[in-house]
Amino acid sequence: MHRVFIVGLGLIGGSLIQNIKFYHPNLHITGYDYFEKHSEIALSMKIIDEIATDFDSSARQADLIILATPVQQSIEYGKRLLEIDTKPGLIVTDTGSTKLGLSSLESQLLEQDIHLIGGHPMA
């Protein structure tokens, strides 16, 4: 089973993961949002399968991580991934409007077999 971990379940993250779940219902999706209510709503709508209680453990299990958070927060999560033993070939993407901060971590992430693919909600 493929596992997706989405961080940020607001308008952009929630919309994105709702479409992913619709077209790929067999994916196991773990969701986290700073506002616990967003996670609870996503779970009740069945667009996520579980609420993350710990970033590190959810990141360790993920095949794909989507960072749908403000740019600065995505950078912090990217730095945190450098300290976690993740699955080989992990793919990380984001929905941020700028890439310089997160992409500055790319070579360090690649050393850990983490592949960064810059995204944008308009793409």
CNS distance restraints for C-alpha pairs under 8 A (distance, minus, plus):
assign (resid   1 and name CA) (resid  26 and name CA) 7.53 0.50 0.50
assign (resid   1 and name CA) (resid  27 and name CA) 6.57 0.50 0.50
assign (resid   1 and name CA) (resid  28 and name CA) 7.03 0.50 0.50
assign (resid   2 and name CA) (resid  27 and name CA) 5.44 0.50 0.50
assign (resid   2 and name CA) (resid  28 and name CA) 6.27 0.50 0.50
assign (resid   2 and name CA) (resid  62 and name CA) 7.69 0.50 0.50
assign (resid   2 and name CA) (resid  63 and name CA) 6.25 0.50 0.50
assign (resid   3 and name CA) (resid  27 and name CA) 5.95 0.50 0.50
assign (resid   3 and name CA) (resid  28 and name CA) 4.81 0.50 0.50
assign (resid   3 and name CA) (resid  29 and name CA) 5.89 0.50 0.50
assign (resid   3 and name CA) (resid  30 and name CA) 7.58 0.50 0.50
assign (resid   3 and name CA) (resid  61 and name CA) 6.95 0.50 0.50
assign (resid   3 and name CA) (resid  62 and name CA) 4.96 0.50 0.50
assign (resid   3 and name CA) (resid  63 and name CA) 5.30 0.50 0.50
assign (resid   3 and name CA) (resid  64 and name CA) 6.63 0.50 0.50
assign (resid   4 and name CA) (resid  27 and name CA) 7.01 0.50 0.50
assign (resid   4 and name CA) (resid  28 and name CA) 6.19 0.50 0.50
assign (resid   4 and name CA) (resid  29 and name CA) 4.77 0.50 0.50
assign (resid   4 and name CA) (resid  30 and name CA) 6.21 0.50 0.50
assign (resid   4 and name CA) (resid  62 and name CA) 5.46 0.50 0.50
assign (resid   4 and name CA) (resid  63 and name CA) 6.01 0.50 0.50
assign (resid   4 and name CA) (resid  64 and name CA) 4.86 0.50 0.50
assign (resid   4 and name CA) (resid  65 and name CA) 5.85 0.50 0.50
assign (resid   4 and name CA) (resid  66 and name CA) 7.62 0.50 0.50
assign (resid   5 and name CA) (resid  29 and name CA) 5.85 0.50 0.50
assign (resid   5 and name CA) (resid  30 and name CA) 4.79 0.50 0.50
assign (resid   5 and name CA) (resid  31 and name CA) 5.81 0.50 0.50
assign (resid   5 and name CA) (resid  32 and name CA) 7.89 0.50 0.50
assign (resid   5 and name CA) (resid  58 and name CA) 6.65 0.50 0.50
assign (resid   5 and name CA) (resid  59 and name CA) 6.79 0.50 0.50
assign (resid   5 and name CA) (resid  62 and name CA) 5.82 0.50 0.50
assign (resid   5 and name CA) (resid  63 and name CA) 7.94 0.50 0.50
assign (resid   5 and name CA) (resid  64 and name CA) 6.29 0.50 0.50
assign (resid   5 and name CA) (resid  65 and name CA) 4.76 0.50 0.50
assign (resid   5 and name CA) (resid  66 and name CA) 6.31 0.50 0.50
assign (resid   6 and name CA) (resid  13 and name CA) 7.30 0.50 0.50
assign (resid   6 and name CA) (resid  17 and name CA) 7.56 0.50 0.50
assign (resid   6 and name CA) (resid  29 and name CA) 7.38 0.50 0.50
assign (resid   6 and name CA) (resid  30 and name CA) 6.33 0.50 0.50
assign (resid   6 and name CA) (resid  31 and name CA) 4.91 0.50 0.50
assign (resid   6 and name CA) (resid  32 and name CA) 6.34 0.50 0.50
assign (resid   6 and name CA) (resid  65 and name CA) 5.74 0.50 0.50
assign (resid   6 and name CA) (resid  66 and name CA) 4.70 0.50 0.50
assign (resid   6 and name CA) (resid  67 and name CA) 6.15 0.50 0.50
assign (resid   6 and name CA) (resid  68 and name CA) 7.08 0.50 0.50
assign (resid   7 and name CA) (resid  13 and name CA) 7.58 0.50 0.50
assign (resid   7 and name CA) (resid  31 and name CA) 5.99 0.50 0.50
assign (resid   7 and name CA) (resid  32 and name CA) 4.86 0.50 0.50
assign (resid   7 and name CA) (resid  33 and name CA) 5.93 0.50 0.50
assign (resid   7 and name CA) (resid  65 and name CA) 7.61 0.50 0.50
assign (resid   7 and name CA) (resid  66 and name CA) 6.18 0.50 0.50
assign (resid   7 and name CA) (resid  67 and name CA) 5.06 0.50 0.50
assign (resid   7 and name CA) (resid  68 and name CA) 5.73 0.50 0.50
assign (resid   7 and name CA) (resid  69 and name CA) 6.75 0.50 0.50
assign (resid   8 and name CA) (resid  13 and name CA) 5.49 0.50 0.50
assign (resid   8 and name CA) (resid  14 and name CA) 7.49 0.50 0.50
assign (resid   8 and name CA) (resid  31 and name CA) 7.42 0.50 0.50
assign (resid   8 and name CA) (resid  32 and name CA) 5.93 0.50 0.50
assign (resid   8 and name CA) (resid  33 and name CA) 4.65 0.50 0.50
assign (resid   8 and name CA) (resid  34 and name CA) 7.21 0.50 0.50
assign (resid   8 and name CA) (resid  67 and name CA) 6.58 0.50 0.50
assign (resid   8 and name CA) (resid  68 and name CA) 4.72 0.50 0.50
assign (resid   8 and name CA) (resid  69 and name CA) 5.25 0.50 0.50
assign (resid   9 and name CA) (resid  13 and name CA) 4.59 0.50 0.50
assign (resid   9 and name CA) (resid  14 and name CA) 4.46 0.50 0.50
assign (resid   9 and name CA) (resid  31 and name CA) 7.14 0.50 0.50
assign (resid   9 and name CA) (resid  32 and name CA) 6.80 0.50 0.50
assign (resid   9 and name CA) (resid  33 and name CA) 5.55 0.50 0.50
assign (resid   9 and name CA) (resid  38 and name CA) 5.96 0.50 0.50
assign (resid   9 and name CA) (resid  39 and name CA) 6.58 0.50 0.50
assign (resid   9 and name CA) (resid  42 and name CA) 7.36 0.50 0.50
assign (resid   9 and name CA) (resid  68 and name CA) 7.17 0.50 0.50
assign (resid  10 and name CA) (resid  14 and name CA) 5.29 0.50 0.50
assign (resid  10 and name CA) (resid  15 and name CA) 7.91 0.50 0.50
assign (resid  10 and name CA) (resid  33 and name CA) 7.72 0.50 0.50
assign (resid  10 and name CA) (resid  38 and name CA) 6.74 0.50 0.50
assign (resid  10 and name CA) (resid  68 and name CA) 7.96 0.50 0.50
assign (resid  11 and name CA) (resid  15 and name CA) 5.90 0.50 0.50
assign (resid  12 and name CA) (resid  16 and name CA) 6.09 0.50 0.50
assign (resid  12 and name CA) (resid  68 and name CA) 6.78 0.50 0.50
assign (resid  12 and name CA) (resid  95 and name CA) 7.70 0.50 0.50
assign (resid  12 and name CA) (resid 121 and name CA) 6.86 0.50 0.50
assign (resid  13 and name CA) (resid  17 and name CA) 6.06 0.50 0.50
assign (resid  13 and name CA) (resid  67 and name CA) 7.99 0.50 0.50
assign (resid  13 and name CA) (resid  68 and name CA) 5.07 0.50 0.50
assign (resid  13 and name CA) (resid  69 and name CA) 7.93 0.50 0.50
assign (resid  13 and name CA) (resid  95 and name CA) 7.90 0.50 0.50
assign (resid  14 and name CA) (resid  18 and name CA) 5.98 0.50 0.50
assign (resid  14 and name CA) (resid  42 and name CA) 7.28 0.50 0.50
assign (resid  15 and name CA) (resid  19 and name CA) 6.44 0.50 0.50
assign (resid  16 and name CA) (resid  20 and name CA) 6.34 0.50 0.50
assign (resid  17 and name CA) (resid  21 and name CA) 5.99 0.50 0.50
assign (resid  17 and name CA) (resid  47 and name CA) 6.61 0.50 0.50
assign (resid  17 and name CA) (resid  48 and name CA) 7.71 0.50 0.50
assign (resid  18 and name CA) (resid  22 and name CA) 6.16 0.50 0.50
assign (resid  18 and name CA) (resid  47 and name CA) 5.27 0.50 0.50
assign (resid  19 and name CA) (resid  23 and name CA) 6.24 0.50 0.50
assign (resid  20 and name CA) (resid  24 and name CA) 5.73 0.50 0.50
assign (resid  20 and name CA) (resid  25 and name CA) 7.74 0.50 0.50
assign (resid  21 and name CA) (resid  25 and name CA) 4.92 0.50 0.50
assign (resid  21 and name CA) (resid  26 and name CA) 7.83 0.50 0.50
assign (resid  21 and name CA) (resid  27 and name CA) 7.07 0.50 0.50
assign (resid  21 and name CA) (resid  29 and name CA) 7.89 0.50 0.50
assign (resid  21 and name CA) (resid  47 and name CA) 5.86 0.50 0.50
assign (resid  21 and name CA) (resid  48 and name CA) 7.64 0.50 0.50
assign (resid  22 and name CA) (resid  47 and name CA) 7.98 0.50 0.50
assign (resid  28 and name CA) (resid  48 and name CA) 7.56 0.50 0.50
assign (resid  28 and name CA) (resid  49 and name CA) 6.17 0.50 0.50
assign (resid  29 and name CA) (resid  47 and name CA) 7.69 0.50 0.50
assign (resid  29 and name CA) (resid  48 and name CA) 4.94 0.50 0.50
assign (resid  29 and name CA) (resid  49 and name CA) 5.27 0.50 0.50
assign (resid  29 and name CA) (resid  50 and name CA) 6.76 0.50 0.50
assign (resid  30 and name CA) (resid  48 and name CA) 5.74 0.50 0.50
assign (resid  30 and name CA) (resid  49 and name CA) 5.87 0.50 0.50
assign (resid  30 and name CA) (resid  50 and name CA) 4.94 0.50 0.50
assign (resid  30 and name CA) (resid  51 and name CA) 5.64 0.50 0.50
assign (resid  30 and name CA) (resid  52 and name CA) 5.90 0.50 0.50
assign (resid  30 and name CA) (resid  58 and name CA) 7.26 0.50 0.50
assign (resid  31 and name CA) (resid  39 and name CA) 6.42 0.50 0.50
assign (resid  31 and name CA) (resid  42 and name CA) 7.94 0.50 0.50
assign (resid  31 and name CA) (resid  48 and name CA) 6.02 0.50 0.50
assign (resid  31 and name CA) (resid  49 and name CA) 7.81 0.50 0.50
assign (resid  31 and name CA) (resid  50 and name CA) 6.42 0.50 0.50
assign (resid  31 and name CA) (resid  51 and name CA) 5.06 0.50 0.50
assign (resid  31 and name CA) (resid  52 and name CA) 5.61 0.50 0.50
assign (resid  32 and name CA) (resid  36 and name CA) 7.79 0.50 0.50
assign (resid  32 and name CA) (resid  39 and name CA) 5.93 0.50 0.50
assign (resid  32 and name CA) (resid  51 and name CA) 5.93 0.50 0.50
assign (resid  32 and name CA) (resid  52 and name CA) 5.25 0.50 0.50
assign (resid  32 and name CA) (resid  53 and name CA) 7.68 0.50 0.50
assign (resid  33 and name CA) (resid  38 and name CA) 6.25 0.50 0.50
assign (resid  33 and name CA) (resid  39 and name CA) 5.77 0.50 0.50
assign (resid  35 and name CA) (resid  39 and name CA) 7.24 0.50 0.50
assign (resid  36 and name CA) (resid  40 and name CA) 6.38 0.50 0.50
assign (resid  37 and name CA) (resid  41 and name CA) 6.13 0.50 0.50
assign (resid  38 and name CA) (resid  42 and name CA) 6.20 0.50 0.50
assign (resid  39 and name CA) (resid  43 and name CA) 6.17 0.50 0.50
assign (resid  39 and name CA) (resid  51 and name CA) 6.22 0.50 0.50
assign (resid  40 and name CA) (resid  44 and name CA) 6.15 0.50 0.50
assign (resid  40 and name CA) (resid  51 and name CA) 7.54 0.50 0.50
assign (resid  41 and name CA) (resid  45 and name CA) 6.13 0.50 0.50
assign (resid  42 and name CA) (resid  46 and name CA) 6.21 0.50 0.50
assign (resid  42 and name CA) (resid  47 and name CA) 5.50 0.50 0.50
assign (resid  42 and name CA) (resid  48 and name CA) 5.87 0.50 0.50
assign (resid  43 and name CA) (resid  47 and name CA) 6.15 0.50 0.50
assign (resid  43 and name CA) (resid  48 and name CA) 5.18 0.50 0.50
assign (resid  43 and name CA) (resid  49 and name CA) 6.31 0.50 0.50
assign (resid  43 and name CA) (resid  50 and name CA) 6.54 0.50 0.50
assign (resid  43 and name CA) (resid  51 and name CA) 7.13 0.50 0.50
assign (resid  52 and name CA) (resid  58 and name CA) 6.31 0.50 0.50
assign (resid  53 and name CA) (resid  58 and name CA) 7.96 0.50 0.50
assign (resid  54 and name CA) (resid  58 and name CA) 6.29 0.50 0.50
assign (resid  55 and name CA) (resid  59 and name CA) 5.97 0.50 0.50
assign (resid  56 and name CA) (resid  60 and name CA) 6.19 0.50 0.50
assign (resid  56 and name CA) (resid  81 and name CA) 7.91 0.50 0.50
assign (resid  56 and name CA) (resid  84 and name CA) 6.58 0.50 0.50
assign (resid  57 and name CA) (resid  61 and name CA) 6.57 0.50 0.50
assign (resid  58 and name CA) (resid  62 and name CA) 6.33 0.50 0.50
assign (resid  59 and name CA) (resid  65 and name CA) 7.18 0.50 0.50
assign (resid  59 and name CA) (resid  81 and name CA) 7.64 0.50 0.50
assign (resid  59 and name CA) (resid  84 and name CA) 7.75 0.50 0.50
assign (resid  59 and name CA) (resid  86 and name CA) 6.52 0.50 0.50
assign (resid  60 and name CA) (resid  84 and name CA) 6.92 0.50 0.50
assign (resid  60 and name CA) (resid  85 and name CA) 6.22 0.50 0.50
assign (resid  60 and name CA) (resid  86 and name CA) 4.40 0.50 0.50
assign (resid  60 and name CA) (resid  87 and name CA) 6.24 0.50 0.50
assign (resid  61 and name CA) (resid  86 and name CA) 7.07 0.50 0.50
assign (resid  61 and name CA) (resid  87 and name CA) 6.85 0.50 0.50
assign (resid  62 and name CA) (resid  86 and name CA) 7.60 0.50 0.50
assign (resid  62 and name CA) (resid  87 and name CA) 7.04 0.50 0.50
assign (resid  62 and name CA) (resid  90 and name CA) 7.14 0.50 0.50
assign (resid  63 and name CA) (resid  87 and name CA) 6.78 0.50 0.50
assign (resid  63 and name CA) (resid  89 and name CA) 7.52 0.50 0.50
assign (resid  63 and name CA) (resid  90 and name CA) 5.11 0.50 0.50
assign (resid  63 and name CA) (resid  91 and name CA) 6.41 0.50 0.50
assign (resid  64 and name CA) (resid  90 and name CA) 5.89 0.50 0.50
assign (resid  64 and name CA) (resid  91 and name CA) 4.81 0.50 0.50
assign (resid  64 and name CA) (resid  92 and name CA) 5.81 0.50 0.50
assign (resid  64 and name CA) (resid  93 and name CA) 7.86 0.50 0.50
assign (resid  65 and name CA) (resid  90 and name CA) 7.71 0.50 0.50
assign (resid  65 and name CA) (resid  91 and name CA) 6.33 0.50 0.50
assign (resid  65 and name CA) (resid  92 and name CA) 4.74 0.50 0.50
assign (resid  65 and name CA) (resid  93 and name CA) 6.37 0.50 0.50
assign (resid  66 and name CA) (resid  92 and name CA) 5.94 0.50 0.50
assign (resid  66 and name CA) (resid  93 and name CA) 5.03 0.50 0.50
assign (resid  66 and name CA) (resid  94 and name CA) 5.44 0.50 0.50
assign (resid  66 and name CA) (resid  95 and name CA) 7.72 0.50 0.50
assign (resid  67 and name CA) (resid  74 and name CA) 5.90 0.50 0.50
assign (resid  67 and name CA) (resid  77 and name CA) 7.96 0.50 0.50
assign (resid  67 and name CA) (resid  92 and name CA) 7.51 0.50 0.50
assign (resid  67 and name CA) (resid  93 and name CA) 6.20 0.50 0.50
assign (resid  67 and name CA) (resid  94 and name CA) 4.44 0.50 0.50
assign (resid  67 and name CA) (resid  95 and name CA) 6.44 0.50 0.50
assign (resid  68 and name CA) (resid  74 and name CA) 7.52 0.50 0.50
assign (resid  68 and name CA) (resid  94 and name CA) 5.73 0.50 0.50
assign (resid  68 and name CA) (resid  95 and name CA) 5.13 0.50 0.50
assign (resid  68 and name CA) (resid  96 and name CA) 7.01 0.50 0.50
assign (resid  69 and name CA) (resid  73 and name CA) 6.07 0.50 0.50
assign (resid  69 and name CA) (resid  74 and name CA) 5.79 0.50 0.50
assign (resid  69 and name CA) (resid  94 and name CA) 7.83 0.50 0.50
assign (resid  69 and name CA) (resid  95 and name CA) 7.26 0.50 0.50
assign (resid  69 and name CA) (resid  96 and name CA) 7.14 0.50 0.50
assign (resid  70 and name CA) (resid  74 and name CA) 6.28 0.50 0.50
assign (resid  70 and name CA) (resid  96 and name CA) 6.48 0.50 0.50
assign (resid  71 and name CA) (resid  75 and name CA) 6.37 0.50 0.50
assign (resid  71 and name CA) (resid  96 and name CA) 5.28 0.50 0.50
assign (resid  71 and name CA) (resid  97 and name CA) 7.22 0.50 0.50
assign (resid  71 and name CA) (resid  98 and name CA) 7.01 0.50 0.50
assign (resid  71 and name CA) (resid 101 and name CA) 7.93 0.50 0.50
assign (resid  71 and name CA) (resid 102 and name CA) 7.93 0.50 0.50
assign (resid  72 and name CA) (resid  76 and name CA) 6.49 0.50 0.50
assign (resid  72 and name CA) (resid 101 and name CA) 7.77 0.50 0.50
assign (resid  73 and name CA) (resid  77 and name CA) 6.32 0.50 0.50
assign (resid  74 and name CA) (resid  78 and name CA) 6.09 0.50 0.50
assign (resid  74 and name CA) (resid  94 and name CA) 7.33 0.50 0.50
assign (resid  74 and name CA) (resid  96 and name CA) 7.82 0.50 0.50
assign (resid  74 and name CA) (resid 102 and name CA) 7.06 0.50 0.50
assign (resid  75 and name CA) (resid  79 and name CA) 6.27 0.50 0.50
assign (resid  75 and name CA) (resid 101 and name CA) 6.24 0.50 0.50
assign (resid  75 and name CA) (resid 102 and name CA) 5.01 0.50 0.50
assign (resid  76 and name CA) (resid  80 and name CA) 6.23 0.50 0.50
assign (resid  77 and name CA) (resid  81 and name CA) 6.30 0.50 0.50
assign (resid  78 and name CA) (resid  82 and name CA) 6.95 0.50 0.50
assign (resid  78 and name CA) (resid 102 and name CA) 6.74 0.50 0.50
assign (resid  78 and name CA) (resid 105 and name CA) 7.18 0.50 0.50
assign (resid  79 and name CA) (resid  83 and name CA) 7.41 0.50 0.50
assign (resid  79 and name CA) (resid 105 and name CA) 7.30 0.50 0.50
assign (resid  80 and name CA) (resid  84 and name CA) 6.92 0.50 0.50
assign (resid  81 and name CA) (resid  85 and name CA) 7.96 0.50 0.50
assign (resid  81 and name CA) (resid  86 and name CA) 7.71 0.50 0.50
assign (resid  81 and name CA) (resid 109 and name CA) 7.76 0.50 0.50
assign (resid  82 and name CA) (resid 108 and name CA) 7.32 0.50 0.50
assign (resid  82 and name CA) (resid 109 and name CA) 6.38 0.50 0.50
assign (resid  82 and name CA) (resid 112 and name CA) 7.43 0.50 0.50
assign (resid  86 and name CA) (resid  90 and name CA) 6.91 0.50 0.50
assign (resid  86 and name CA) (resid 114 and name CA) 7.91 0.50 0.50
assign (resid  88 and name CA) (resid 112 and name CA) 7.75 0.50 0.50
assign (resid  88 and name CA) (resid 113 and name CA) 5.57 0.50 0.50
assign (resid  88 and name CA) (resid 114 and name CA) 7.05 0.50 0.50
assign (resid  89 and name CA) (resid 113 and name CA) 5.25 0.50 0.50
assign (resid  89 and name CA) (resid 114 and name CA) 5.64 0.50 0.50
assign (resid  89 and name CA) (resid 115 and name CA) 6.63 0.50 0.50
assign (resid  90 and name CA) (resid 113 and name CA) 6.74 0.50 0.50
assign (resid  90 and name CA) (resid 114 and name CA) 4.84 0.50 0.50
assign (resid  90 and name CA) (resid 115 and name CA) 6.07 0.50 0.50
assign (resid  91 and name CA) (resid 114 and name CA) 5.92 0.50 0.50
assign (resid  91 and name CA) (resid 115 and name CA) 4.76 0.50 0.50
assign (resid  91 and name CA) (resid 116 and name CA) 6.01 0.50 0.50
assign (resid  91 and name CA) (resid 117 and name CA) 7.19 0.50 0.50
assign (resid  92 and name CA) (resid 114 and name CA) 7.09 0.50 0.50
assign (resid  92 and name CA) (resid 115 and name CA) 6.04 0.50 0.50
assign (resid  92 and name CA) (resid 116 and name CA) 4.87 0.50 0.50
assign (resid  92 and name CA) (resid 117 and name CA) 6.14 0.50 0.50
assign (resid  93 and name CA) (resid 116 and name CA) 5.86 0.50 0.50
assign (resid  93 and name CA) (resid 117 and name CA) 4.89 0.50 0.50
assign (resid  93 and name CA) (resid 118 and name CA) 5.42 0.50 0.50
assign (resid  93 and name CA) (resid 119 and name CA) 5.85 0.50 0.50
assign (resid  94 and name CA) (resid 117 and name CA) 7.51 0.50 0.50
assign (resid  94 and name CA) (resid 118 and name CA) 5.88 0.50 0.50
assign (resid  94 and name CA) (resid 119 and name CA) 5.13 0.50 0.50
assign (resid  94 and name CA) (resid 120 and name CA) 6.81 0.50 0.50
assign (resid  95 and name CA) (resid 118 and name CA) 7.65 0.50 0.50
assign (resid  95 and name CA) (resid 119 and name CA) 5.20 0.50 0.50
assign (resid  95 and name CA) (resid 120 and name CA) 4.40 0.50 0.50
assign (resid  95 and name CA) (resid 121 and name CA) 5.36 0.50 0.50
assign (resid  96 and name CA) (resid 119 and name CA) 6.96 0.50 0.50
assign (resid  96 and name CA) (resid 120 and name CA) 5.72 0.50 0.50
assign (resid  96 and name CA) (resid 121 and name CA) 7.49 0.50 0.50
assign (resid  97 and name CA) (resid 120 and name CA) 6.04 0.50 0.50
assign (resid  97 and name CA) (resid 121 and name CA) 7.96 0.50 0.50
assign (resid  99 and name CA) (resid 103 and name CA) 5.64 0.50 0.50
assign (resid  99 and name CA) (resid 118 and name CA) 6.82 0.50 0.50
assign (resid 100 and name CA) (resid 104 and name CA) 6.06 0.50 0.50
assign (resid 101 and name CA) (resid 105 and name CA) 7.46 0.50 0.50
assign (resid 102 and name CA) (resid 106 and name CA) 7.27 0.50 0.50
assign (resid 103 and name CA) (resid 116 and name CA) 7.57 0.50 0.50
assign (resid 103 and name CA) (resid 118 and name CA) 7.70 0.50 0.50
assign (resid 105 and name CA) (resid 109 and name CA) 6.10 0.50 0.50
assign (resid 106 and name CA) (resid 110 and name CA) 6.06 0.50 0.50
assign (resid 106 and name CA) (resid 115 and name CA) 7.58 0.50 0.50
assign (resid 106 and name CA) (resid 116 and name CA) 6.30 0.50 0.50
assign (resid 107 and name CA) (resid 111 and name CA) 6.36 0.50 0.50
assign (resid 108 and name CA) (resid 112 and name CA) 6.96 0.50 0.50
assign (resid 109 and name CA) (resid 113 and name CA) 6.52 0.50 0.50
assign (resid 109 and name CA) (resid 114 and name CA) 5.00 0.50 0.50
assign (resid 109 and name CA) (resid 115 and name CA) 6.74 0.50 0.50
assign (resid 109 and name CA) (resid 116 and name CA) 7.47 0.50 0.50
assign (resid 110 and name CA) (resid 114 and name CA) 5.02 0.50 0.50
assign (resid 110 and name CA) (resid 115 and name CA) 5.86 0.50 0.50
assign (resid 110 and name CA) (resid 116 and name CA) 7.89 0.50 0.50
assign (resid 119 and name CA) (resid 123 and name CA) 6.96 0.50 0.50
